[in-house]
Amino acid sequence: MTRGNQREQARAKNLKKQQEKNKGKSNLNGQTLTKKKESDAAIMRAKQEAAAAKKAAEAAAGAKK
């Protein structure tokens, strides 16, 4: 079963190579950490406002009935 062993060794070697390649990299796409946090917070605030507006509209529609 040497072929299976070679296959497993090649997979392990490639996995290690990929981990070394990606080591220390971040996925901020040129943004600093603080800018990323501010951007994420703005997105979450917009989502919360939209959800609150939807909830208020549903409550108003329910009160009319």
N, CA, C and O atoms as a Tripos MOL2 file, in Angstrom:
@<TRIPOS>MOLECULE
protein
  260   259    65     0     0
PROTEIN
NO_CHARGES

@<TRIPOS>ATOM
      1 N           0.8280   -1.1830    0.0000 N.3       1 MET1
      2 CA          0.0000    0.0000    0.0000 C.3       1 MET1
      3 C           0.8740    1.2490    0.0000 C.2       1 MET1
      4 O           0.5550    2.2300    0.6720 O.2       1 MET1
      5 N           1.9320    1.2210   -0.7200 N.am      2 THR2
      6 CA          2.8380    2.3640   -0.7510 C.3       2 THR2
      7 C           2.2000    3.5820   -1.3980 C.2       2 THR2
      8 O           2.4900    4.7100   -1.0020 O.2       2 THR2
      9 N           1.3490    3.3770   -2.3710 N.am      3 ARG3
     10 CA          0.7520    4.5290   -3.0320 C.3       3 ARG3
     11 C          -0.1250    5.3210   -2.0710 C.2       3 ARG3
     12 O          -0.1090    6.5510   -2.0860 O.2       3 ARG3
     13 N          -0.8770    4.6340   -1.2520 N.am      4 GLY4
     14 CA         -1.7160    5.3110   -0.2650 C.3       4 GLY4
     15 C          -0.8730    6.0980    0.7200 C.2       4 GLY4
     16 O          -1.2300    7.2130    1.1000 O.2       4 GLY4
     17 N           0.2280    5.5300    1.1260 N.am      5 ASN5
     18 CA          1.1210    6.2140    2.0540 C.3       5 ASN5
     19 C           1.7370    7.4400    1.4020 C.2       5 ASN5
     20 O           1.8330    8.4950    2.0280 O.2       5 ASN5
     21 N           2.1500    7.3090    0.1640 N.am      6 GLN6
     22 CA          2.7230    8.4470   -0.5550 C.3       6 GLN6
     23 C           1.6890    9.5630   -0.7050 C.2       6 GLN6
     24 O           2.0140   10.7440   -0.5840 O.2       6 GLN6
     25 N           0.4610    9.1780   -0.9670 N.am      7 ARG7
     26 CA         -0.6150   10.1420   -1.1250 C.3       7 ARG7
     27 C          -0.8380   10.9080    0.1760 C.2       7 ARG7
     28 O          -0.9830   12.1310    0.1740 O.2       7 ARG7
     29 N          -0.8620   10.1710    1.2810 N.am      8 GLU8
     30 CA         -1.0530   10.8090    2.5870 C.3       8 GLU8
     31 C           0.1130   11.7240    2.9320 C.2       8 GLU8
     32 O          -0.0870   12.8130    3.4690 O.2       8 GLU8
     33 N           1.3160   11.2900    2.6280 N.am      9 GLN9
     34 CA          2.4850   12.1240    2.9030 C.3       9 GLN9
     35 C           2.4580   13.3890    2.0520 C.2       9 GLN9
     36 O           2.8100   14.4670    2.5320 O.2       9 GLN9
     37 N           2.0480   13.2690    0.8090 N.am     10 ALA10
     38 CA          1.9600   14.4280   -0.0770 C.3      10 ALA10
     39 C           0.9020   15.4080    0.4260 C.2      10 ALA10
     40 O           1.1030   16.6210    0.3830 O.2      10 ALA10
     41 N          -0.2180   14.8810    0.8990 N.am     11 ARG11
     42 CA         -1.2620   15.7500    1.4470 C.3      11 ARG11
     43 C          -0.7730   16.4870    2.6810 C.2      11 ARG11
     44 O          -1.0070   17.6870    2.8230 O.2      11 ARG11
     45 N          -0.0990   15.7810    3.5670 N.am     12 ALA12
     46 CA          0.4260   16.4010    4.7820 C.3      12 ALA12
     47 C           1.4610   17.4720    4.4400 C.2      12 ALA12
     48 O           1.4690   18.5450    5.0440 O.2      12 ALA12
     49 N           2.3220   17.1860    3.4860 N.am     13 LYS13
     50 CA          3.3470   18.1410    3.0750 C.3      13 LYS13
     51 C           2.7090   19.3950    2.4670 C.2      13 LYS13
     52 O           3.1220   20.5180    2.7570 O.2      13 LYS13
     53 N           1.7040   19.1880    1.6260 N.am     14 ASN14
     54 CA          1.0230   20.3160    0.9940 C.3      14 ASN14
     55 C           0.2670   21.1500    2.0250 C.2      14 ASN14
     56 O           0.2610   22.3780    1.9370 O.2      14 ASN14
     57 N          -0.3650   20.5060    2.9920 N.am     15 LEU15
     58 CA         -1.0760   21.2190    4.0470 C.3      15 LEU15
     59 C          -0.1180   22.0950    4.8390 C.2      15 LEU15
     60 O          -0.4210   23.2520    5.1270 O.2      15 LEU15
     61 N           1.0290   21.5480    5.1870 N.am     16 LYS16
     62 CA          2.0400   22.3000    5.9200 C.3      16 LYS16
     63 C           2.5320   23.4830    5.0860 C.2      16 LYS16
     64 O           2.7210   24.5820    5.6080 O.2      16 LYS16
     65 N           2.7350   23.2540    3.7990 N.am     17 LYS17
     66 CA          3.1940   24.3100    2.8930 C.3      17 LYS17
     67 C           2.1650   25.4390    2.8150 C.2      17 LYS17
     68 O           2.5280   26.6150    2.8460 O.2      17 LYS17
     69 N           0.8980   25.0880    2.7140 N.am     18 GLN18
     70 CA         -0.1620   26.0970    2.6430 C.3      18 GLN18
     71 C          -0.2690   26.8900    3.9440 C.2      18 GLN18
     72 O          -0.5020   28.0980    3.9140 O.2      18 GLN18
     73 N          -0.0990   26.2200    5.0820 N.am     19 GLN19
     74 CA         -0.1460   26.9100    6.3670 C.3      19 GLN19
     75 C           1.0100   27.8870    6.5010 C.2      19 GLN19
     76 O           0.8330   28.9900    7.0190 O.2      19 GLN19
     77 N           2.1780   27.4990    6.0460 N.am     20 GLU20
     78 CA          3.3320   28.3920    6.0950 C.3      20 GLU20
     79 C           3.1300   29.5910    5.1740 C.2      20 GLU20
     80 O           3.5210   30.7110    5.5000 O.2      20 GLU20
     81 N           2.5180   29.3410    4.0280 N.am     21 LYS21
     82 CA          2.2790   30.4050    3.0610 C.3      21 LYS21
     83 C           1.3150   31.4480    3.6200 C.2      21 LYS21
     84 O           1.5060   32.6470    3.4120 O.2      21 LYS21
     85 N           0.2880   30.9990    4.3230 N.am     22 ASN22
     86 CA         -0.7410   31.8990    4.8500 C.3      22 ASN22
     87 C          -0.4130   32.4250    6.2460 C.2      22 ASN22
     88 O          -1.1790   33.2100    6.8050 O.2      22 ASN22
     89 N           0.6820   32.0120    6.7960 N.am     23 LYS23
     90 CA          1.0330   32.3970    8.1550 C.3      23 LYS23
     91 C           1.2920   33.9070    8.2350 C.2      23 LYS23
     92 O           2.0510   34.4620    7.4420 O.2      23 LYS23
     93 N           0.6600   34.5420    9.1870 N.am     24 GLY24
     94 CA          0.8810   35.9580    9.4070 C.3      24 GLY24
     95 C           0.0850   36.8730    8.5090 C.2      24 GLY24
     96 O           0.1940   38.0930    8.6340 O.2      24 GLY24
     97 N          -0.7050   36.3340    7.6140 N.am     25 LYS25
     98 CA         -1.5010   37.1730    6.7320 C.3      25 LYS25
     99 C          -2.8750   37.3990    7.3470 C.2      25 LYS25
    100 O          -3.4210   36.5290    8.0250 O.2      25 LYS25
    101 N          -3.4110   38.5630    7.1020 N.am     26 SER26
    102 CA         -4.7670   38.8360    7.5490 C.3      26 SER26
    103 C          -5.6370   39.0790    6.3300 C.2      26 SER26
    104 O          -5.1320   39.2990    5.2300 O.2      26 SER26
    105 N          -6.9190   39.0390    6.5250 N.am     27 ASN27
    106 CA         -7.8430   39.2190    5.4170 C.3      27 ASN27
    107 C          -8.5380   40.5750    5.4980 C.2      27 ASN27
    108 O          -9.7310   40.6790    5.2130 O.2      27 ASN27
    109 N          -7.8060   41.6050    5.8820 N.am     28 LEU28
    110 CA         -8.3940   42.9300    6.0200 C.3      28 LEU28
    111 C          -8.4510   43.6850    4.6940 C.2      28 LEU28
    112 O          -9.0900   44.7340    4.6220 O.2      28 LEU28
    113 N          -7.8170   43.1940    3.6700 N.am     29 ASN29
    114 CA         -7.8250   43.8050    2.3410 C.3      29 ASN29
    115 C          -7.3740   45.2630    2.3710 C.2      29 ASN29
    116 O          -8.0350   46.1280    1.7970 O.2      29 ASN29
    117 N          -6.2740   45.5360    3.0220 N.am     30 GLY30
    118 CA         -5.7040   46.8740    3.0390 C.3      30 GLY30
    119 C          -6.2520   47.7780    4.1180 C.2      30 GLY30
    120 O          -5.7940   48.9130    4.2520 O.2      30 GLY30
    121 N          -7.2100   47.3210    4.8880 N.am     31 GLN31
    122 CA         -7.7730   48.1320    5.9550 C.3      31 GLN31
    123 C          -7.0050   47.9000    7.2490 C.2      31 GLN31
    124 O          -6.4660   46.8190    7.4840 O.2      31 GLN31
    125 N          -6.9660   48.9300    8.0790 N.am     32 THR32
    126 CA         -6.3860   48.7260    9.3890 C.3      32 THR32
    127 C          -7.4460   48.0770   10.2650 C.2      32 THR32
    128 O          -8.6260   48.0580    9.9140 O.2      32 THR32
    129 N          -7.0290   47.5550   11.3880 N.am     33 LEU33
    130 CA         -7.9530   46.8620   12.2740 C.3      33 LEU33
    131 C          -9.0340   47.8080   12.7950 C.2      33 LEU33
    132 O         -10.2010   47.4250   12.8790 O.2      33 LEU33
    133 N          -8.6590   49.0330   13.1440 N.am     34 THR34
    134 CA         -9.6530   49.9710   13.6750 C.3      34 THR34
    135 C         -10.6680   50.3640   12.6000 C.2      34 THR34
    136 O         -11.8590   50.4870   12.8870 O.2      34 THR34
    137 N         -10.2030   50.5610   11.3690 N.am     35 LYS35
    138 CA        -11.1340   50.8920   10.2900 C.3      35 LYS35
    139 C         -12.0840   49.7330   10.0310 C.2      35 LYS35
    140 O         -13.2670   49.9430    9.7630 O.2      35 LYS35
    141 N         -11.5740   48.5220   10.1090 N.am     36 LYS36
    142 CA        -12.4040   47.3390    9.9090 C.3      36 LYS36
    143 C         -13.4730   47.2530   10.9890 C.2      36 LYS36
    144 O         -14.6330   46.9610   10.7000 O.2      36 LYS36
    145 N         -13.0790   47.5080   12.2380 N.am     37 LYS37
    146 CA        -14.0450   47.4720   13.3360 C.3      37 LYS37
    147 C         -15.1140   48.5430   13.1650 C.2      37 LYS37
    148 O         -16.2970   48.2840   13.3900 O.2      37 LYS37
    149 N         -14.7000   49.7530   12.7640 N.am     38 GLU38
    150 CA        -15.6600   50.8380   12.5560 C.3      38 GLU38
    151 C         -16.6250   50.4990   11.4270 C.2      38 GLU38
    152 O         -17.8240   50.7600   11.5270 O.2      38 GLU38
    153 N         -16.1030   49.9260   10.3660 N.am     39 SER39
    154 CA        -16.9360   49.5340    9.2360 C.3      39 SER39
    155 C         -17.9460   48.4650    9.6430 C.2      39 SER39
    156 O         -19.1230   48.5490    9.2930 O.2      39 SER39
    157 N         -17.4830   47.4700   10.3770 N.am     40 ASP40
    158 CA        -18.3710   46.4070   10.8390 C.3      40 ASP40
    159 C         -19.4490   46.9570   11.7740 C.2      40 ASP40
    160 O         -20.6050   46.5390   11.7140 O.2      40 ASP40
    161 N         -19.0620   47.8950   12.6340 N.am     41 ALA41
    162 CA        -20.0190   48.4870   13.5630 C.3      41 ALA41
    163 C         -21.0800   49.2800   12.8060 C.2      41 ALA41
    164 O         -22.2580   49.2260   13.1590 O.2      41 ALA41
    165 N         -20.6780   50.0100   11.7770 N.am     42 ALA42
    166 CA        -21.6360   50.7720   10.9760 C.3      42 ALA42
    167 C         -22.6150   49.8420   10.2720 C.2      42 ALA42
    168 O         -23.8090   50.1300   10.2050 O.2      42 ALA42
    169 N         -22.1200   48.7470    9.7570 N.am     43 ILE43
    170 CA        -22.9900   47.7730    9.0890 C.3      43 ILE43
    171 C         -23.9890   47.1900   10.0840 C.2      43 ILE43
    172 O         -25.1720   47.0560    9.7720 O.2      43 ILE43
    173 N         -23.5170   46.8460   11.2730 N.am     44 MET44
    174 CA        -24.4090   46.2760   12.2880 C.3      44 MET44
    175 C         -25.4600   47.2910   12.7390 C.2      44 MET44
    176 O         -26.6130   46.9240   12.9650 O.2      44 MET44
    177 N         -25.0720   48.5740   12.8740 N.am     45 ARG45
    178 CA        -26.0460   49.6050   13.2630 C.3      45 ARG45
    179 C         -27.1320   49.7270   12.1930 C.2      45 ARG45
    180 O         -28.3130   49.8550   12.5150 O.2      45 ARG45
    181 N         -26.7350   49.6870   10.9350 N.am     46 ALA46
    182 CA        -27.7090   49.7830    9.8440 C.3      46 ALA46
    183 C         -28.6670   48.5930    9.8730 C.2      46 ALA46
    184 O         -29.8690   48.7570    9.6630 O.2      46 ALA46
    185 N         -28.1510   47.4230   10.1270 N.am     47 LYS47
    186 CA        -29.0040   46.2350   10.2090 C.3      47 LYS47
    187 C         -29.9740   46.3320   11.3720 C.2      47 LYS47
    188 O         -31.1450   45.9770   11.2410 O.2      47 LYS47
    189 N         -29.4820   46.8200   12.5280 N.am     48 GLN48
    190 CA        -30.3350   46.9550   13.7050 C.3      48 GLN48
    191 C         -31.4370   47.9880   13.4700 C.2      48 GLN48
    192 O         -32.5790   47.7830   13.8800 O.2      48 GLN48
    193 N         -31.0960   49.0940   12.8120 N.am     49 GLU49
    194 CA        -32.1010   50.1060   12.5060 C.3      49 GLU49
    195 C         -33.1570   49.5530   11.5610 C.2      49 GLU49
    196 O         -34.3460   49.8220   11.7320 O.2      49 GLU49
    197 N         -32.7340   48.7850   10.5690 N.am     50 ALA50
    198 CA        -33.6800   48.1870    9.6270 C.3      50 ALA50
    199 C         -34.5930   47.1960   10.3410 C.2      50 ALA50
    200 O         -35.7930   47.1530   10.0700 O.2      50 ALA50
    201 N         -34.0410   46.4110   11.2370 N.am     51 ALA51
    202 CA        -34.8470   45.4430   11.9810 C.3      51 ALA51
    203 C         -35.8300   46.1520   12.8970 C.2      51 ALA51
    204 O         -36.9740   45.7180   13.0280 O.2      51 ALA51
    205 N         -35.4040   47.2270   13.5290 N.am     52 ALA52
    206 CA        -36.2900   47.9870   14.4130 C.3      52 ALA52
    207 C         -37.4170   48.6330   13.6100 C.2      52 ALA52
    208 O         -38.5640   48.6530   14.0570 O.2      52 ALA52
    209 N         -37.0980   49.1590   12.4330 N.am     53 ALA53
    210 CA        -38.1220   49.7630   11.5880 C.3      53 ALA53
    211 C         -39.1360   48.7210   11.1360 C.2      53 ALA53
    212 O         -40.3380   48.9820   11.1060 O.2      53 ALA53
    213 N         -38.6440   47.5460   10.7870 N.am     54 LYS54
    214 CA        -39.5390   46.4740   10.3610 C.3      54 LYS54
    215 C         -40.4470   46.0440   11.5070 C.2      54 LYS54
    216 O         -41.6380   45.8050   11.3050 O.2      54 LYS54
    217 N         -39.8890   45.9470   12.6980 N.am     55 LYS55
    218 CA        -40.6520   45.5550   13.8680 C.3      55 LYS55
    219 C         -41.7100   46.6060   14.1960 C.2      55 LYS55
    220 O         -42.8400   46.2680   14.5490 O.2      55 LYS55
    221 N         -41.3410   47.8760   14.0770 N.am     56 ALA56
    222 CA        -42.2770   48.9530   14.3360 C.3      56 ALA56
    223 C         -43.4120   48.9500   13.3060 C.2      56 ALA56
    224 O         -44.5710   49.1860   13.6490 O.2      56 ALA56
    225 N         -43.0690   48.6810   12.0520 N.am     57 ALA57
    226 CA        -44.0890   48.6200   11.0030 C.3      57 ALA57
    227 C         -45.0420   47.4620   11.2420 C.2      57 ALA57
    228 O         -46.2480   47.6000   11.0350 O.2      57 ALA57
    229 N         -44.5310   46.3470   11.6650 N.am     58 GLU58
    230 CA        -45.3780   45.1920   11.9590 C.3      58 GLU58
    231 C         -46.2880   45.4730   13.1540 C.2      58 GLU58
    232 O         -47.4510   45.0710   13.1620 O.2      58 GLU58
    233 N         -45.7520   46.1680   14.1660 N.am     59 ALA59
    234 CA        -46.5430   46.5080   15.3400 C.3      59 ALA59
    235 C         -47.6470   47.4980   14.9630 C.2      59 ALA59
    236 O         -48.7730   47.3940   15.4500 O.2      59 ALA59
    237 N         -47.3190   48.4500   14.0990 N.am     60 ALA60
    238 CA        -48.3280   49.4240   13.6600 C.3      60 ALA60
    239 C         -49.4060   48.7430   12.8270 C.2      60 ALA60
    240 O         -50.5840   49.0790   12.9430 O.2      60 ALA60
    241 N         -49.0150   47.7970   11.9960 N.am     61 ALA61
    242 CA        -49.9870   47.0680   11.1760 C.3      61 ALA61
    243 C         -50.8650   46.1960   12.0640 C.2      61 ALA61
    244 O         -52.0540   46.0300   11.7930 O.2      61 ALA61
    245 N         -50.2940   45.6470   13.1020 N.am     62 GLY62
    246 CA        -51.0640   44.8200   14.0300 C.3      62 GLY62
    247 C         -52.0240   45.6400   14.8580 C.2      62 GLY62
    248 O         -53.0920   45.1450   15.2190 O.2      62 GLY62
    249 N         -51.6840   46.8770   15.1730 N.am     63 ALA63
    250 CA        -52.5320   47.7430   15.9710 C.3      63 ALA63
    251 C         -53.7200   48.2470   15.1590 C.2      63 ALA63
    252 O         -54.7760   48.5430   15.7170 O.2      63 ALA63
    253 N         -53.5500   48.3430   13.8530 N.am     64 LYS64
    254 CA        -54.6380   48.8330   12.9920 C.3      64 LYS64
    255 C         -55.7510   47.8130   12.8680 C.2      64 LYS64
    256 O         -56.9000   48.1840   12.6290 O.2      64 LYS64
    257 N         -55.4410   46.5500   13.0220 N.am     65 LYS65
    258 CA        -56.4420   45.4990   12.8500 C.3      65 LYS65
    259 C         -57.4140   45.4580   13.9580 C.2      65 LYS65
    260 O         -58.3200   44.6240   13.9550 O.2      65 LYS65
@<TRIPOS>BOND
     1     1     2 1
     2     2     3 1
     3     3     4 2
     4     3     5 am
     5     5     6 1
     6     6     7 1
     7     7     8 2
     8     7     9 am
     9     9    10 1
    10    10    11 1
    11    11    12 2
    12    11    13 am
    13    13    14 1
    14    14    15 1
    15    15    16 2
    16    15    17 am
    17    17    18 1
    18    18    19 1
    19    19    20 2
    20    19    21 am
    21    21    22 1
    22    22    23 1
    23    23    24 2
    24    23    25 am
    25    25    26 1
    26    26    27 1
    27    27    28 2
    28    27    29 am
    29    29    30 1
    30    30    31 1
    31    31    32 2
    32    31    33 am
    33    33    34 1
    34    34    35 1
    35    35    36 2
    36    35    37 am
    37    37    38 1
    38    38    39 1
    39    39    40 2
    40    39    41 am
    41    41    42 1
    42    42    43 1
    43    43    44 2
    44    43    45 am
    45    45    46 1
    46    46    47 1
    47    47    48 2
    48    47    49 am
    49    49    50 1
    50    50    51 1
    51    51    52 2
    52    51    53 am
    53    53    54 1
    54    54    55 1
    55    55    56 2
    56    55    57 am
    57    57    58 1
    58    58    59 1
    59    59    60 2
    60    59    61 am
    61    61    62 1
    62    62    63 1
    63    63    64 2
    64    63    65 am
    65    65    66 1
    66    66    67 1
    67    67    68 2
    68    67    69 am
    69    69    70 1
    70    70    71 1
    71    71    72 2
    72    71    73 am
    73    73    74 1
    74    74    75 1
    75    75    76 2
    76    75    77 am
    77    77    78 1
    78    78    79 1
    79    79    80 2
    80    79    81 am
    81    81    82 1
    82    82    83 1
    83    83    84 2
    84    83    85 am
    85    85    86 1
    86    86    87 1
    87    87    88 2
    88    87    89 am
    89    89    90 1
    90    90    91 1
    91    91    92 2
    92    91    93 am
    93    93    94 1
    94    94    95 1
    95    95    96 2
    96    95    97 am
    97    97    98 1
    98    98    99 1
    99    99   100 2
   100    99   101 am
   101   101   102 1
   102   102   103 1
   103   103   104 2
   104   103   105 am
   105   105   106 1
   106   106   107 1
   107   107   108 2
   108   107   109 am
   109   109   110 1
   110   110   111 1
   111   111   112 2
   112   111   113 am
   113   113   114 1
   114   114   115 1
   115   115   116 2
   116   115   117 am
   117   117   118 1
   118   118   119 1
   119   119   120 2
   120   119   121 am
   121   121   122 1
   122   122   123 1
   123   123   124 2
   124   123   125 am
   125   125   126 1
   126   126   127 1
   127   127   128 2
   128   127   129 am
   129   129   130 1
   130   130   131 1
   131   131   132 2
   132   131   133 am
   133   133   134 1
   134   134   135 1
   135   135   136 2
   136   135   137 am
   137   137   138 1
   138   138   139 1
   139   139   140 2
   140   139   141 am
   141   141   142 1
   142   142   143 1
   143   143   144 2
   144   143   145 am
   145   145   146 1
   146   146   147 1
   147   147   148 2
   148   147   149 am
   149   149   150 1
   150   150   151 1
   151   151   152 2
   152   151   153 am
   153   153   154 1
   154   154   155 1
   155   155   156 2
   156   155   157 am
   157   157   158 1
   158   158   159 1
   159   159   160 2
   160   159   161 am
   161   161   162 1
   162   162   163 1
   163   163   164 2
   164   163   165 am
   165   165   166 1
   166   166   167 1
   167   167   168 2
   168   167   169 am
   169   169   170 1
   170   170   171 1
   171   171   172 2
   172   171   173 am
   173   173   174 1
   174   174   175 1
   175   175   176 2
   176   175   177 am
   177   177   178 1
   178   178   179 1
   179   179   180 2
   180   179   181 am
   181   181   182 1
   182   182   183 1
   183   183   184 2
   184   183   185 am
   185   185   186 1
   186   186   187 1
   187   187   188 2
   188   187   189 am
   189   189   190 1
   190   190   191 1
   191   191   192 2
   192   191   193 am
   193   193   194 1
   194   194   195 1
   195   195   196 2
   196   195   197 am
   197   197   198 1
   198   198   199 1
   199   199   200 2
   200   199   201 am
   201   201   202 1
   202   202   203 1
   203   203   204 2
   204   203   205 am
   205   205   206 1
   206   206   207 1
   207   207   208 2
   208   207   209 am
   209   209   210 1
   210   210   211 1
   211   211   212 2
   212   211   213 am
   213   213   214 1
   214   214   215 1
   215   215   216 2
   216   215   217 am
   217   217   218 1
   218   218   219 1
   219   219   220 2
   220   219   221 am
   221   221   222 1
   222   222   223 1
   223   223   224 2
   224   223   225 am
   225   225   226 1
   226   226   227 1
   227   227   228 2
   228   227   229 am
   229   229   230 1
   230   230   231 1
   231   231   232 2
   232   231   233 am
   233   233   234 1
   234   234   235 1
   235   235   236 2
   236   235   237 am
   237   237   238 1
   238   238   239 1
   239   239   240 2
   240   239   241 am
   241   241   242 1
   242   242   243 1
   243   243   244 2
   244   243   245 am
   245   245   246 1
   246   246   247 1
   247   247   248 2
   248   247   249 am
   249   249   250 1
   250   250   251 1
   251   251   252 2
   252   251   253 am
   253   253   254 1
   254   254   255 1
   255   255   256 2
   256   255   257 am
   257   257   258 1
   258   258   259 1
   259   259   260 2
@<TRIPOS>SUBSTRUCTURE
     1 MET1         2 RESIDUE 1 A MET
     2 THR2         6 RESIDUE 1 A THR
     3 ARG3        10 RESIDUE 1 A ARG
     4 GLY4        14 RESIDUE 1 A GLY
     5 ASN5        18 RESIDUE 1 A ASN
     6 GLN6        22 RESIDUE 1 A GLN
     7 ARG7        26 RESIDUE 1 A ARG
     8 GLU8        30 RESIDUE 1 A GLU
     9 GLN9        34 RESIDUE 1 A GLN
    10 ALA10       38 RESIDUE 1 A ALA
    11 ARG11       42 RESIDUE 1 A ARG
    12 ALA12       46 RESIDUE 1 A ALA
    13 LYS13       50 RESIDUE 1 A LYS
    14 ASN14       54 RESIDUE 1 A ASN
    15 LEU15       58 RESIDUE 1 A LEU
    16 LYS16       62 RESIDUE 1 A LYS
    17 LYS17       66 RESIDUE 1 A LYS
    18 GLN18       70 RESIDUE 1 A GLN
    19 GLN19       74 RESIDUE 1 A GLN
    20 GLU20       78 RESIDUE 1 A GLU
    21 LYS21       82 RESIDUE 1 A LYS
    22 ASN22       86 RESIDUE 1 A ASN
    23 LYS23       90 RESIDUE 1 A LYS
    24 GLY24       94 RESIDUE 1 A GLY
    25 LYS25       98 RESIDUE 1 A LYS
    26 SER26      102 RESIDUE 1 A SER
    27 ASN27      106 RESIDUE 1 A ASN
    28 LEU28      110 RESIDUE 1 A LEU
    29 ASN29      114 RESIDUE 1 A ASN
    30 GLY30      118 RESIDUE 1 A GLY
    31 GLN31      122 RESIDUE 1 A GLN
    32 THR32      126 RESIDUE 1 A THR
    33 LEU33      130 RESIDUE 1 A LEU
    34 THR34      134 RESIDUE 1 A THR
    35 LYS35      138 RESIDUE 1 A LYS
    36 LYS36      142 RESIDUE 1 A LYS
    37 LYS37      146 RESIDUE 1 A LYS
    38 GLU38      150 RESIDUE 1 A GLU
    39 SER39      154 RESIDUE 1 A SER
    40 ASP40      158 RESIDUE 1 A ASP
    41 ALA41      162 RESIDUE 1 A ALA
    42 ALA42      166 RESIDUE 1 A ALA
    43 ILE43      170 RESIDUE 1 A ILE
    44 MET44      174 RESIDUE 1 A MET
    45 ARG45      178 RESIDUE 1 A ARG
    46 ALA46      182 RESIDUE 1 A ALA
    47 LYS47      186 RESIDUE 1 A LYS
    48 GLN48      190 RESIDUE 1 A GLN
    49 GLU49      194 RESIDUE 1 A GLU
    50 ALA50      198 RESIDUE 1 A ALA
    51 ALA51      202 RESIDUE 1 A ALA
    52 ALA52      206 RESIDUE 1 A ALA
    53 ALA53      210 RESIDUE 1 A ALA
    54 LYS54      214 RESIDUE 1 A LYS
    55 LYS55      218 RESIDUE 1 A LYS
    56 ALA56      222 RESIDUE 1 A ALA
    57 ALA57      226 RESIDUE 1 A ALA
    58 GLU58      230 RESIDUE 1 A GLU
    59 ALA59      234 RESIDUE 1 A ALA
    60 ALA60      238 RESIDUE 1 A ALA
    61 ALA61      242 RESIDUE 1 A ALA
    62 GLY62      246 RESIDUE 1 A GLY
    63 ALA63      250 RESIDUE 1 A ALA
    64 LYS64      254 RESIDUE 1 A LYS
    65 LYS65      258 RESIDUE 1 A LYS
